[in-house]
Amino acid sequence: MLEHIVDLGQIIIADIVLSGDNALIIGMAAAGLAPELRKKAILFGMVVAAVMRIIFAVVATKLLGIPGLLLLGALLLYWVCWRLYTEIKDHTDEQALHELEVAENPEEGYTGKPKRTLGQALLAITVADISMSLDNVLAVAAIADGDTNKLVFGLALAIVLMAVAATMIMKLLTRYPWISWLGLFVLIYVATEMLYRGIFDDTNGILAYLRASGFGV
């Protein structure tokens, strides 16, 4: 029971701290549009991010069960940790908050002829969503460790946070930076545990695979 609660807590923290870069890209892309197009761009960004998370979750769940790929997943999660560290250092949450507030307020920011077309903004958002959704799904899948209920909870929470509370989350992270540092610590812990299992796990670890392949490890 305690382990279940701890895992859910880790998923919630991961969803919160990994939402900053997604919010920044969506806000920046939408802010360059005419006010009447911004809501369409923001909604599109949220929908694409949700779809990408579902697709990546299905793929990640299957792949992480293959011997050797758990180790690769751990290395990718360390890369996510590094990205999160650079975002904390560069105050990405503050930038994301500013861009979202500008994009959501039709009287602020650029109100003249659009700097880019809606199609260009949607393309930029889609490309960014693919990368950032992978980060989120990888972290949640690692914490869920094959538990479908936890995985679904993590994805649903990430989608809800993005859809209805993106600005509120950015305000929270900007006001309380320690939440981001706590999230980074959680992800480093999860990545390290995943790395250990990727090497030594009796089922999916690389050593078990080598032994089964006759390498005598």
Sequence and secondary structure as in RCSB ss.txt:
>XXXX:A:sequence
MLEHIVDLGQIIIADIVLSGDNALIIGMAAAGLAPELRKKAILFGMVVAAVMRIIFAVVATKLLGIPGLLLLGAL
LLYWVCWRLYTEIKDHTDEQALHELEVAENPEEGYTGKPKRTLGQALLAITVADISMSLDNVLAVAAIADGDTNK
LVFGLALAIVLMAVAATMIMKLLTRYPWISWLGLFVLIYVATEMLYRGIFDDTNGILAYLRASGFGV
>XXXX:A:secstr
 HHHHHHHHHHHHHHHHTTHHHHHHHHHHHHTS HHHHHHHHHHHHHHHHHHHHHHHHHHHHHTTSTTHHHHHHH
HHHHHHHHHHHHHHTTHHHHHHHHHHHHH TTSS  SS SS HHHHHHHHHHHHHHHHHHHHHHHHHHHTT HHH
HHHHHHHHHHHHHH HHHHHHHHHH THHHHHHHHHHHHHHHHHHHHHHH TTT HHHHHHHTT   
